[in-house]
Amino acid sequence: MVVANVQGISAPDLQLLPSDPAAKVEGIARWREWATVHRAAAALLGGIIATHIATVFGFMETGIGLPRLDWLSTNGVLYLPHGSPQTQLFFGAMFHYTDGIVFAVLYAAAFHPVLPWRSTPTGNILKGMLFGTVLATIAAGFLAERVYYPGLNVGFFANHLGWKSVFAIYLWHWVYGAHLGVIYNVKDGRRR
């Protein structure tokens, strides 16, 4: 049993984490069973959580020497170029999260079933990361030049922005994909 000791106060009955590894495995198995039975809900939840974690990560990439990726403002400026900064941010966030959820549903319906790995916990993370790679390739190879920054010469695969920017785009999408794979952690086999 794990106990808490906060400022000298011992709480032996407070269990923060299961000490039995079997309990952790059982929790993962229960989640996978739920996700397999409720695939649509798992895809929607995966889209919300993966988008949020990746969005926060994009703001924090500066902590590892990469440029900040602010897809909220970028989408806001794209969709409402003459709006106030507050309006751009609000609608940019709405569009950004909607995109993340729609891509998660697309992943669950069309990509996940045909990707090469078995639907084990590791296989599902790999599937999500491969999907993230596809999205990053579209973002760096097409969207950066043609949609987000059409007036700038960002170059082929955004290479004029520098390797750190291109890597940040891929890393952002890998974070999204990995978390999507963790949440949309379904089992192989027929659907119920």
Summary of the structure (lengths in Angstrom):
residues: 192
radius of gyration: 19.8
end to end distance: 36.7
largest distance: 62.7
contacts: 579
relative contact order: 0.15
helix: 71%
strand: 3%
